[in-house]
Structures are given as structure tokens and as C-alpha cells.
Amino acid sequence: PTYSVDIELTILVPASQRECFHQVLSAGKTVDVEYEVLAGGDNDINYWFYAPSNRVLQSDFQKRDGHQTLKLEESGEYQF
């Protein structure tokens, strides 16, 4: 059977501040990340997705919204 987890977060990130989230994930899984600035500041945000090895897998800068998909190559604690 195929299982999926859908998590939706709405977060207040003050201008020029950074928020970091951690999630333990398994190799071979596919992750979809969507983000959107709803209000405030310059209506843009920077985004990074780090592997457990601290390698940057994806990044976007000064975007109002975005959608990223990636297949995980290692198991462990990811950061975004």
C-alpha cells in the first residue's frame, strides 16, 4: 500500500528573520513542498531544503510563492 502525509502550516515569519523546521524522512520517498507569502514585508521569502548531511538540496530566493518536488536519497532528519 502507498501512504502519504499531508501537513499544512501557516507561519508568521517577521521580515529578515529565519524559521527552520525539521522532519525525519526515509530514503526513496518523494516530497512536495509548496510555500506562499500571504501578506507583509516585500511579499517575498527565501527557501532552503537541507539533507540530513546538511547539503542544500533546493533553494529559492525572493519568491512570493513556489512549489518544489524531490526524491529523497538518504534517510534522516531534513530541514526546511
C-alpha positions as CSV (number, residue, x, y, z in Angstrom):
1,P,0.0,0.0,0.0
2,T,1.0,3.6,-0.6
3,Y,0.8,6.0,2.3
4,S,1.1,9.8,2.2
5,V,1.2,12.5,4.8
6,D,-0.1,16.0,4.1
7,I,0.9,18.7,6.5
8,E,-0.2,22.3,6.2
9,L,1.4,25.1,8.2
10,T,0.7,28.8,8.4
11,I,3.6,30.6,9.9
12,L,4.3,34.2,10.8
13,V,7.9,35.0,9.8
14,P,8.9,38.5,10.6
15,A,10.9,40.4,7.9
16,S,14.6,39.4,7.8
17,Q,14.0,36.5,10.2
18,R,14.5,32.8,9.6
19,E,12.3,29.9,10.7
20,C,13.6,26.3,10.5
21,F,11.6,23.1,10.6
22,H,12.8,19.5,11.0
23,Q,11.2,16.3,9.7
24,V,12.6,12.8,9.8
25,L,12.1,11.2,6.4
26,S,13.0,8.0,4.6
27,A,15.2,7.5,1.5
28,G,13.2,6.7,-1.6
29,K,10.2,8.9,-0.6
30,T,9.1,11.9,-2.7
31,V,8.5,15.2,-1.0
32,D,6.4,18.1,-2.4
33,V,6.8,21.5,-0.7
34,E,4.6,24.5,-1.5
35,Y,5.0,27.9,0.0
36,E,3.3,31.3,-0.4
37,V,3.6,34.7,1.2
38,L,0.2,35.9,2.2
39,A,1.0,39.4,3.5
40,G,3.6,41.8,4.8
41,G,7.2,42.8,4.1
42,D,8.2,42.8,0.5
43,N,5.8,39.9,-0.2
44,D,8.7,37.5,-0.8
45,I,10.6,34.8,1.0
46,N,13.8,32.7,0.7
47,Y,13.5,28.9,0.9
48,W,16.1,26.1,1.6
49,F,15.7,22.4,1.9
50,Y,18.6,20.6,3.6
51,A,19.5,16.9,3.6
52,P,20.5,15.1,6.8
53,S,24.1,15.6,5.7
54,N,23.5,19.4,5.8
55,R,23.7,19.6,1.9
56,V,21.4,22.1,0.3
57,L,19.1,20.1,-2.0
58,Q,16.9,23.0,-3.1
59,S,16.7,26.8,-2.7
60,D,14.6,29.7,-3.9
61,F,15.2,33.4,-3.2
62,Q,12.9,36.4,-3.1
63,K,9.8,34.5,-4.3
64,R,6.2,35.2,-3.5
65,D,5.3,31.5,-3.8
66,G,6.8,28.3,-5.1
67,H,6.5,24.5,-5.5
68,Q,9.3,22.1,-5.2
69,T,9.4,18.3,-5.6
70,L,12.3,16.0,-4.8
71,K,13.0,12.3,-4.3
72,L,15.0,11.7,-1.1
73,E,18.3,9.9,-1.4
74,E,19.0,9.4,2.3
75,S,17.1,8.7,5.5
76,G,17.3,11.1,8.4
77,E,16.3,14.5,9.7
78,Y,15.7,17.0,6.9
79,Q,15.5,20.8,7.5
80,F,13.5,23.4,5.6
